[in-house]
Amino acid sequence: MVPIERRRSQRIRLQVPIFIRGVNQRGIEFLELAKTLDISSLGARLIGPLPLRQDDVISLTIPAPIPSSPESGGVGTPPIPARVLRLEISGELELAAVEFLRPLA
């Protein structure tokens, strides 16, 4: 019997450093550096010292500058809003599955 694939979009194994911005359980803003383990147009799996809770809405930013140009709208890397779906502990690090609030084009 072949397992049924539940994914709505294909994942790519890709490790990219990423900044995570959000608000912790005390209401204090945080900025943490983590990395992706895989990514799709609908979400990503992250690993790092993540102060996250399930259902948190966070902002993800790739820490690589994009040169200003008319094609990119004259701005750097835009933040990607996401919601935390699942969390797992792996030693001192945490794994988080996030869903993008708007699919990546």
C-alpha positions as CSV (number, residue, x, y, z in Angstrom):
1,M,0.0,0.0,0.0
2,V,1.4,3.4,-1.0
3,P,0.9,6.2,1.5
4,I,-1.3,9.1,0.3
5,E,0.6,12.4,-0.1
6,R,-1.2,15.1,1.9
7,R,0.9,18.0,0.8
8,R,-0.8,20.7,-1.3
9,S,2.5,21.8,-2.8
10,Q,5.9,20.2,-3.3
11,R,8.6,20.8,-0.7
12,I,12.2,21.7,-1.6
13,R,15.0,20.8,0.9
14,L,16.7,24.1,1.2
15,Q,18.7,25.5,4.2
16,V,18.5,29.3,4.2
17,P,19.2,31.6,7.1
18,I,16.0,33.5,8.1
19,F,15.1,36.1,10.7
20,I,11.9,35.5,12.7
21,R,10.2,38.5,14.2
22,G,7.3,38.1,16.6
23,V,5.9,38.8,20.0
24,N,6.7,36.4,22.9
25,Q,4.2,35.2,25.6
26,R,5.1,38.3,27.8
27,G,4.2,40.6,24.9
28,I,7.8,41.6,24.2
29,E,9.0,41.8,20.5
30,F,11.7,39.4,19.5
31,L,14.0,38.9,16.6
32,E,15.7,35.5,16.2
33,L,18.0,34.0,13.6
34,A,17.0,30.5,12.5
35,K,17.2,28.5,9.2
36,T,14.8,26.7,7.0
37,L,15.1,22.9,6.6
38,D,12.6,22.8,3.7
39,I,10.3,25.2,2.0
40,S,7.3,25.2,-0.4
41,S,5.1,27.9,-1.9
42,L,2.7,27.4,1.1
43,G,5.0,27.1,4.1
44,A,8.4,26.1,5.6
45,R,10.0,24.0,8.3
46,L,12.3,26.1,10.6
47,I,14.9,25.1,13.1
48,G,16.6,27.3,15.8
49,P,16.2,28.7,19.3
50,L,12.6,29.6,18.6
51,P,10.5,31.4,21.2
52,L,7.3,30.4,19.4
53,R,3.9,29.0,20.3
54,Q,1.4,27.2,18.2
55,D,-0.9,29.7,16.2
56,D,1.6,32.6,16.7
57,V,1.6,34.9,13.7
58,I,5.3,35.8,12.8
59,S,7.2,37.6,10.1
60,L,10.0,35.9,8.2
61,T,12.8,37.8,6.5
62,I,15.7,36.5,4.5
63,P,18.8,38.3,5.7
64,A,20.2,38.9,2.2
65,P,19.9,42.4,0.8
66,I,18.1,42.7,-2.6
67,P,19.4,45.7,-4.6
68,S,16.8,48.4,-5.2
69,S,15.5,48.3,-8.7
70,P,12.3,49.2,-10.5
71,E,11.6,45.5,-11.0
72,S,11.6,44.7,-7.2
73,G,9.7,47.9,-6.3
74,G,12.8,49.6,-5.0
75,V,12.8,47.8,-1.6
76,G,14.8,45.0,0.0
77,T,13.6,41.6,1.0
78,P,9.9,41.9,1.9
79,P,8.7,40.2,5.2
80,I,6.7,37.0,4.8
81,P,3.9,36.7,7.3
82,A,3.3,33.2,8.6
83,R,1.4,31.2,11.2
84,V,3.0,28.5,13.4
85,L,1.2,25.2,12.8
86,R,3.4,22.7,14.8
87,L,6.3,22.7,17.2
88,E,8.8,20.0,18.1
89,I,11.8,20.0,20.5
90,S,15.1,18.6,19.3
91,G,17.6,19.0,22.1
92,E,18.2,22.7,22.7
93,L,16.6,23.6,19.3
94,E,13.0,23.8,18.3
95,L,11.5,22.7,15.0
96,A,8.5,24.7,13.7
97,A,6.2,24.1,10.8
98,V,4.8,27.4,9.5
99,E,2.2,28.2,6.9
100,F,2.5,31.4,4.9
101,L,-0.5,33.7,5.2
102,R,-0.2,34.3,1.4
103,P,1.4,31.7,-0.9
104,L,4.7,32.5,-2.4
105,A,4.4,33.2,-6.2
